[in-house]
């Protein structure tokens, strides 16, 4: 589900982006992995194994790429998330991608899972072009998902009740594909504005993941909409969503679509 206001200010972006480390262990435990087909596609399209993972968080995508044979360096602005990623064997340098200093290093791929919307699209693309070798791959990707209608409606209603002044377009909670389409469009525009890349391509992978009531309620506090709410607000929302899940048998299967935008670093003219 979308985690941003319809027109987020830089300050709003920074506050939300820095809130995920509040419970990094929960984030790492409950956030879903990426489909194996996406990982294989990235590995096949990259000219080599050296990958920098932008906004690597706790290292979910990094570990999958490492296990597929890549040498991964994470970059993340939150030292709490970085610590968890390092505990999983991923080296991480703490910085925003725009301010990160590659110190002359070049990479075969720049990837970003659930993170590129925190990066300035044009400045980030220019940095990616700087650190990619010719033919190197840029790939940003997101999970698009929508719970069963009764669960989604319970969340949207409860969120508006517990956070009535939050600058969030609640209608996007009911149309998550629209929010992520905007993210893909913004990323594509940034690549084109920065220059040095081939025409962006879009990939999509459909997959499913079953959730029990408790598993879904455990994941909810890691959503950007909730990470800055008070514990009592989150608890009330979880209670309402849990009651909705109970009406459909105590669990459900989530239909995920993982969408990606990619481009290749062109040789300098």
C-alpha positions as CSV (number, residue, x, y, z in Angstrom):
1,X,0.0,0.0,0.0
2,X,1.3,3.5,-0.7
3,X,3.4,5.1,2.0
4,X,3.5,8.7,0.8
5,X,1.3,11.7,0.8
6,X,0.0,12.6,-2.7
7,X,2.6,15.5,-3.0
8,X,5.2,14.8,-0.3
9,X,7.5,17.6,0.8
10,X,11.2,16.8,1.2
11,X,10.8,17.0,5.0
12,X,7.9,14.6,4.9
13,X,9.9,12.2,2.8
14,X,12.9,12.4,5.2
15,X,10.7,11.8,8.3
16,X,9.0,8.7,6.8
17,X,12.2,7.3,5.4
18,X,14.0,7.6,8.7
19,X,11.1,5.9,10.6
20,X,11.5,2.3,9.4
21,X,14.5,1.6,11.7
22,X,12.3,2.0,14.7
23,X,11.8,-1.8,14.7
24,X,14.3,-3.1,12.2
25,X,14.1,-6.6,13.4
26,X,10.3,-6.7,12.8
27,X,10.8,-5.2,9.4
28,X,13.4,-7.8,8.4
29,X,11.2,-10.6,9.8
30,X,7.9,-9.7,8.3
31,X,8.6,-7.9,5.0
32,X,8.2,-10.2,2.0
33,X,11.1,-11.3,-0.2
34,X,11.3,-10.6,-3.9
35,X,10.3,-13.2,-6.5
36,X,13.1,-15.5,-7.7
37,X,12.3,-14.6,-11.3
38,X,13.1,-10.9,-10.6
39,X,16.4,-11.8,-9.0
40,X,17.3,-14.1,-11.9
41,X,16.4,-11.4,-14.4
42,X,18.7,-8.9,-12.7
43,X,21.6,-11.3,-12.5
44,X,21.2,-12.3,-16.2
45,X,20.9,-8.7,-17.4
46,X,23.9,-7.4,-15.4
47,X,27.3,-7.6,-17.1
48,X,28.9,-8.8,-13.8
49,X,28.3,-9.6,-10.2
50,X,29.1,-6.2,-8.5
51,X,25.9,-4.7,-7.2
52,X,25.1,-1.6,-5.1
53,X,21.8,-1.9,-3.3
54,X,20.3,1.6,-2.8
55,X,18.2,1.9,0.4
56,X,19.1,-1.6,1.2
57,X,17.2,-1.5,4.5
58,X,17.8,-4.7,6.5
59,X,19.2,-6.4,3.4
60,X,16.2,-8.4,2.1
61,X,17.0,-7.9,-1.6
62,X,20.8,-7.8,-0.9
63,X,20.8,-11.3,0.6
64,X,18.8,-12.7,-2.3
65,X,21.2,-11.2,-4.8
66,X,24.2,-12.4,-2.8
67,X,22.8,-15.9,-2.7
68,X,22.4,-15.7,-6.5
69,X,26.1,-15.1,-6.8
70,X,26.4,-11.3,-6.6
71,X,28.8,-9.3,-4.5
72,X,26.5,-6.7,-2.9
73,X,27.3,-3.4,-1.2
74,X,24.4,-1.8,0.6
75,X,23.8,2.0,1.0
76,X,21.2,3.1,3.5
77,X,20.8,6.3,5.5
78,X,19.5,4.6,8.7
79,X,22.2,3.1,10.9
80,X,19.7,0.9,12.6
81,X,18.6,-0.8,9.4
82,X,22.3,-1.0,8.3
83,X,23.2,-2.8,11.5
84,X,20.6,-5.5,10.8
85,X,21.8,-5.9,7.3
86,X,25.4,-6.3,8.5
87,X,24.2,-8.9,10.9
88,X,23.0,-10.8,7.9
89,X,26.4,-10.6,6.2
90,X,25.8,-7.5,4.0
91,X,28.4,-4.7,4.1
92,X,26.6,-1.4,4.3
93,X,27.7,2.2,4.0
94,X,25.5,4.7,5.9
95,X,24.4,7.6,3.7
96,X,21.7,8.7,1.4
97,X,22.4,7.6,-2.2
98,X,22.6,11.2,-3.3
99,X,25.3,12.0,-0.7
100,X,27.1,8.6,-0.8
101,X,30.7,8.8,-2.0
102,X,31.6,5.9,-4.3
103,X,35.3,6.8,-4.1
104,X,36.0,5.8,-7.7
105,X,34.3,2.4,-7.4
106,X,32.2,1.1,-10.3
107,X,29.5,-1.5,-10.3
108,X,27.7,-3.8,-12.7
109,X,24.2,-3.0,-11.3
110,X,22.5,-0.4,-9.2
111,X,19.3,-1.8,-7.6
112,X,16.7,-0.4,-5.3
113,X,13.9,-2.5,-3.7
114,X,11.0,-0.6,-2.2
115,X,13.3,2.4,-1.9
116,X,13.8,4.5,-5.0
117,X,10.8,6.7,-4.2
118,X,12.9,8.1,-1.3
119,X,15.7,9.2,-3.7
120,X,15.5,12.3,-5.8
121,X,14.7,10.7,-9.2
122,X,17.0,12.8,-11.4
123,X,19.9,13.2,-8.9
124,X,19.7,9.5,-8.1
125,X,19.8,8.6,-11.8
126,X,22.8,10.8,-12.3
127,X,24.6,9.1,-9.4
128,X,23.7,5.7,-10.8
129,X,25.1,6.7,-14.2
130,X,28.3,7.8,-12.5
131,X,28.9,4.5,-10.7
132,X,27.7,2.1,-13.4
133,X,30.2,0.7,-15.9
134,X,29.0,0.9,-19.6
135,X,26.3,-1.7,-20.1
136,X,25.6,-1.8,-16.3
137,X,22.0,-2.3,-15.2
138,X,19.8,0.1,-13.2
139,X,16.8,-1.7,-11.6
140,X,14.2,-0.2,-9.2
141,X,11.4,-2.4,-8.1
142,X,8.3,-2.4,-5.8
143,X,5.7,-4.8,-4.5
144,X,2.2,-3.8,-5.5
145,X,-0.5,-5.5,-3.4
146,X,-4.1,-5.1,-2.3
147,X,-5.6,-7.2,0.6
148,X,-9.1,-8.6,0.2
149,X,-11.7,-5.9,0.0
150,X,-13.0,-6.3,3.5
151,X,-9.5,-6.1,5.0
152,X,-8.5,-3.1,2.8
153,X,-11.6,-1.2,3.7
154,X,-11.1,-1.9,7.4
155,X,-7.6,-0.6,7.2
156,X,-8.6,2.6,5.3
157,X,-11.5,3.3,7.6
158,X,-9.4,2.7,10.8
159,X,-6.5,4.7,9.5
160,X,-8.7,7.7,8.9
161,X,-10.2,7.4,12.4
162,X,-6.8,7.1,14.2
163,X,-5.0,9.6,12.0
164,X,-7.6,12.0,10.7
165,X,-5.1,14.8,9.9
166,X,-2.5,12.6,8.2
167,X,-1.7,14.1,4.7
168,X,-2.6,10.9,2.9
169,X,-4.9,10.3,0.0
170,X,-7.0,7.5,1.4
171,X,-8.4,6.7,-2.0
172,X,-4.9,5.5,-3.0
173,X,-5.2,2.9,-0.3
174,X,-8.0,1.4,-2.4
175,X,-6.1,1.8,-5.7
176,X,-2.5,0.9,-4.9
177,X,-1.6,0.3,-8.5
178,X,-2.2,4.0,-9.3
179,X,0.4,5.0,-6.6
180,X,3.1,2.7,-7.8
181,X,2.4,3.6,-11.5
182,X,3.3,7.2,-10.4
183,X,6.5,5.9,-8.8
184,X,7.5,4.1,-12.0
185,X,6.7,7.2,-14.1
186,X,8.8,9.4,-11.8
187,X,11.7,7.0,-12.0
188,X,11.5,6.8,-15.8
189,X,11.4,10.6,-16.0
190,X,14.5,10.8,-13.8
191,X,16.5,8.4,-15.9
192,X,15.6,10.2,-19.1
193,X,16.4,13.6,-17.6
194,X,19.8,12.5,-16.2
195,X,20.8,11.0,-19.5
196,X,23.3,8.3,-20.2
197,X,20.7,5.4,-20.1
198,X,18.9,3.4,-22.6
199,X,15.1,3.8,-22.9
200,X,13.6,2.5,-19.6
201,X,11.9,-0.9,-19.6
202,X,9.2,-2.2,-17.3
203,X,9.1,-5.7,-15.9
204,X,6.3,-7.3,-13.9
205,X,6.0,-10.5,-11.8
206,X,2.9,-11.9,-10.3
207,X,3.0,-14.2,-7.2
208,X,1.2,-15.1,-4.1
209,X,1.9,-15.3,-0.4
210,X,-0.5,-16.7,2.3
211,X,-0.9,-14.8,5.6
212,X,-2.5,-15.8,8.8
213,X,-4.2,-13.1,10.9
214,X,-1.2,-12.8,13.2
215,X,1.3,-12.6,10.3
216,X,-0.5,-9.8,8.6
217,X,-1.0,-7.8,11.8
218,X,2.7,-8.3,12.6
219,X,3.7,-6.8,9.2
220,X,1.3,-3.8,9.4
221,X,3.5,-1.7,11.8
222,X,6.3,-1.7,9.3
223,X,4.2,0.2,6.7
224,X,5.3,3.8,6.2
225,X,1.8,5.0,7.0
226,X,2.1,3.5,10.5
227,X,5.7,3.8,11.6
228,X,5.2,7.3,13.1
229,X,1.9,6.6,14.8
230,X,1.6,6.2,18.6
231,X,1.5,2.5,19.9
232,X,-2.2,2.9,20.9
233,X,-3.1,4.1,17.4
234,X,-1.4,1.2,15.8
235,X,-3.0,-1.2,18.3
236,X,-6.5,0.1,17.5
237,X,-5.9,-0.2,13.8
238,X,-4.6,-3.7,14.2
239,X,-7.7,-4.6,16.2
240,X,-10.0,-3.4,13.5
241,X,-8.1,-5.1,10.7
242,X,-7.8,-8.3,12.7
243,X,-11.6,-8.4,13.2
244,X,-12.0,-8.0,9.5
245,X,-9.6,-10.9,8.8
246,X,-11.6,-13.0,11.3
247,X,-14.7,-12.5,9.1
248,X,-13.0,-14.3,6.2
249,X,-11.7,-17.2,8.1
250,X,-8.7,-15.9,9.9
251,X,-6.3,-15.6,7.0
252,X,-6.0,-14.9,3.3
253,X,-3.7,-15.2,0.3
254,X,-2.2,-12.0,-0.9
255,X,-1.8,-11.6,-4.7
256,X,1.4,-9.6,-5.2
257,X,2.7,-8.0,-8.3
258,X,6.3,-6.9,-8.2
259,X,7.0,-4.2,-10.7
260,X,10.4,-3.0,-11.9
261,X,11.8,-0.3,-14.1
262,X,15.2,-0.9,-15.7
263,X,17.7,0.7,-18.0
264,X,21.2,0.1,-19.2
265,X,24.1,2.5,-18.8
266,X,25.2,3.6,-22.2
267,X,28.8,4.1,-23.2
268,X,29.9,7.7,-23.0
269,X,29.9,9.5,-26.3
